[in-house]
């Protein structure tokens, strides 16, 4: 989590204190919904240690109600974000939802499975920062039967171009060429590069879980709302 080194800009203060994102904080300040020591805050104001910051209570309630969290099964062949490959569809181009949501993190074009979509910008760093050790689980199929020593190497970490990967959990093979792996970091194309470094090729890669959120039988292209006890546990684990 970000640390507050006073004096700190009011928008960062509100973001770190989990009121809202910095962008939303600027909107609230401009709308006259934020006070510092009893006076209306203005854009660029700074908060000192001991200052009293107030946000209109009715506004906070509306903010909470406006957040949406979705589990989405990204089909293979669809990019996560636009602009990666010209002429290729991305989630934003094929998925329409009101209010507008965005994918948290990436799943490469040839992979498929679980992506979390939300309009809550607070989630991104709290979910993706490798220092937080949040689990992401995958099923991986490779081109030839895996040797036990290679499964062991996966658990200890594999040296790839940008360094040694963090230790993982690898669970018995689901078949001679398929295994289940749990990561707590998310280097770009990490599993594919780890598998390549061991002399194999990924044939199929599916993400089935992010933290406590599971794919739960969603068909490719389908989504469901994350809500109730599942949402409470998810947000609690993110310190939200």
N, C-alpha and C positions, 0 to 999 in steps of 0.2 A: 504494500500500500504506500502511496505517496506520503511523504512526511511534510508537516507544516513548519516552515522556518519563517517565523514572524519578522517583520510585517509581510503579509501575503495578500495577493490580489483577491478581491472578494469572489470572483468567479471560481478561482482555484479552491478557495476555502469551502465554498458550497459543494464543489465536486468531491473533494477529499472527505468532507463530512457526510457524503452520501445523500445530499438533498437531490442532486440532479447532475447532468453533464455541464461542462463549462459553457457550451453554446446555449443550453437552456437557461443557465444562470444569467447570462447576458440578457436574454429575453425577459426574464423575471425582473431584473434590475431596471431595464428600460420601461417596463410596465408599472414601476413603482410598487413592487411586491416585496422588496427587501429593505430592511432597516439596519443601520449600524449605530448602536448607542442611542436609539430613539429617532434618528433622522434618516430620511430616505437615502439609500445608497445610490451612487451614480457609477456609470461604467468607469473602470480604472481605479476605483477606491481600493484602499488597502486596509486589512484587518490587523490590528495589533493584539498581542497577547492580553487577555483580559477583556477585550471588547465584547459587547453583547450583540449578537447577530440574530435577527428575527426574520422569518419568512412567513408570509401570509398563510395561515393554517388551511383555509379553503383551497388555496392554490396547491399546497402539498397533497391534499386529498385527490385533486384532479390529476396531478402528475402520476401518482401511484396507479390510478385507474386507467390511465392512458398507455401504460407499458404493456407490451404484448410479447409473449415468448412462444415460439413454435418449434416443434421437431419436424424436420423435413427430410425425406429420403431422396437425395440427389441421384438422378440417373447417371449412368456412365455416358460419356460423350458431352456432358454439359459442364461448362466452366463455372467456378464459384463466382468470380468477379469479371466484369467486362474489361475489355482492353488488353487481355492477356494474349489472345490470338484473334487477329482480324477476321471477321466473318463468322465467328463461332458464337453460338448462343450461350448466354450466361444465366444464372438464376434470376437476376433482375429483369431479364428480357422475357422469361417464360413464366415467372411466378408473380401473380398480382394479389395484393392483400392491402386492406385499409385498416389501420394506418400503414404507411410504407414501412417495411422492415428491411434489414440488411443481414447478410450472413456473418457469423462470428467465426473467423478463421477461414481456412481453405481446405478443400479436398480436390486433388488434381483431376483434370479432365477425364482421364481414363479410369479413375476410381469412382466408387459409388457408396451410398450409405448416408449415415446421419450427419446433418448439418443443423445447427441451432440458428434460427432467424429471430431477430428482435428489433425493436426500436429503442432499446435501452442502451445508450452508449457506455454506461458504467460497467457493463458486462465484459467488454472486450479485453482489457488488460487483466482483469481479475481471473478470466478464464484461460487466456493464452500465455500469460507470463510463466515460463518454465520454473521459476523459483517457487511457484505455488504448488507444484507437483500434482496437478489435477489429472486424473486418469482418462485416457482415451483408448478404447479397445477395438481391435481390428481382426478380421479373418483374412488370411493371406494364403493364396494358392501359388505355388511356384512350378517351374517347368520340369523338375526331376525330384525324386525322393530325397528328403533331407536327412543328412547324417546327424547322429546324436551330438557329435562334437560341435556342429554348427548351431544347433539349437542352444547349446550351452554358451557358445560365443555371443549369441543374441542377448542372452540374459545378462552377460557381463559388460556389454557395450562393444560396439564395432567401430573401428577407425574408418571415417569417411573423409571427404575432402576438407571439410571445415572442423575437423576434430573428432575426438572420441565421443560416441553417443552415451547418454546416461544409461545405467542398468535398466533392464526391462523385465517384465514378467512374461514368460512364454509357457503356454499350457499345451500338454501332450498334443501330438498331431491329430487333427480331425480326420486325416487320411494320410497316405504316404507322402503326399505333396502339399498338404494343407495344415496350417497351424494357427493358433490364436495368440495374439501378442497385445500387451498393454504398455503404452508409452506414457511418460509424464512430461515430455517435451514435444516440440513440433517443428523440427527443422524442415525446410522445404524438401519435399519428396523423400523424407527420411527413410521410411520403410523400404522403398524401392532401392535407395542407395545402399542401405545396409545389406539387403539381399544380394545386390550386384557385387558388393565387396566380398561376399562369401562364395561367389561363383555361380549364383543362380539367377533366374529371371522371373519377375512377378508376372503371373498370368491373370490373376484376379485379386483385387484389393477392395474390401468392404469395411467401412467403419460401422460398428454396431452399438457403440455406447460412448457417451461423453459424460463423465462423472456419474451421476445417478440417472441420467436420461438415456433411455434405451430406444432402439429402433422399433421394437415391439410390433413386428408384423406389418409395418407400413409398406405398401407397394411403391415401386419407383414412381416419383412424382407426387406422391401423397404427402399430406402433412396433418399434424394434430396440434392442438393447443397444449402447452405445458401449464398445468394448473393444479390447485388443491395441494395435497400433501407433497406431491412430487415437486411442485414449484417452491413450496416453503423450504424443503430440504436443499434444493438447488441454490436458491438465493442465500440461505444460511451459510452454505459452504463457500460462497463467494463474498461473505461478510457484507451482504446487502440487506 
